[in-house]
Amino acid sequence: MPQPIDIDRIIRLYRAHADDLDRVRKKQRKLLAPPTSLKAQLDDIEAEITYLLLREAKPETVVEVGTFHGWSTTWILQALRDNGSGHLHSYDIVSHVERNVPKPLSEGRWTFTQGDVAENLEKIPDTADFLFIDAAHSANFARWYIQHLIPRMTPGIPVCVHDVFHGRRALPFTEGSVVLRWLADRDNTYFTASRAREPEIQHRLNDVKKKLSLAEPLKNSKDNPMIFFSLR
């Protein structure tokens, strides 16, 4: 049975990797400085949790579906660099990410494939031990990856899905509603630090960050709508 992702586990990771996270946050802040075209898509807490779970899991193969300008890509690569191992395979229909990811960060640990991920399924490693999804947010896309992509993944791996809880509940007929129903059908729990869904969890994490001197924001938004779960 995979270890559940919960608030206690996340707080332990913040404390264990506080120094590294502080250094990475400074590097990520520099990536956002003008004249970059990089735009921060993930909010701070969900980006940091992704980094922390990657540090803990030490995956050899990470699959990222949806890069856009590369904010999540750079966070993932920072974790792989700090782990000293691992390779990221990223997929998107646009190639903005290629001009925003620093070569010293990507060299030797990143492969980018441009195109519709549904048409490149055979290029996705079936040995992936970490999955990050932030692409089309439609119900149809969610049904596609639940049926075709997730069965290729190893049970027990961490999975991150963005843009689920912008409100108290996932909107009907969206990716979030499909994924949450799929998880419920399998009695699979998830974790979120969404301000709309779990304000107390976000408050607790902000308090931990303050005590660890990690509170200065990189991005002004505090929604944190991502969900995290261990694949069963």
Secondary structure, 3 states (H helix, E strand, C coil): CCCCCCHHHHHHHHHHCHHHHHHHHHHHHHHCCCCCCCCCCCCHHHHHHHHHHHHHHCCCEEEEECCCCCHHHHHHHHHHHHHCCCEEEEEECCCHHHHCCCHHHHCCCEEEEECCHHHCHHHCCCCCCEEEECCCCEHHHHHHHHHHHHHHCCCCCEEEECCCCCCCCCCCCEHHHHHHHHHHHCCCCCEECCCCCCHHHHHHHHHHHHHCCCCCCCCCCCCCCCEEEECC
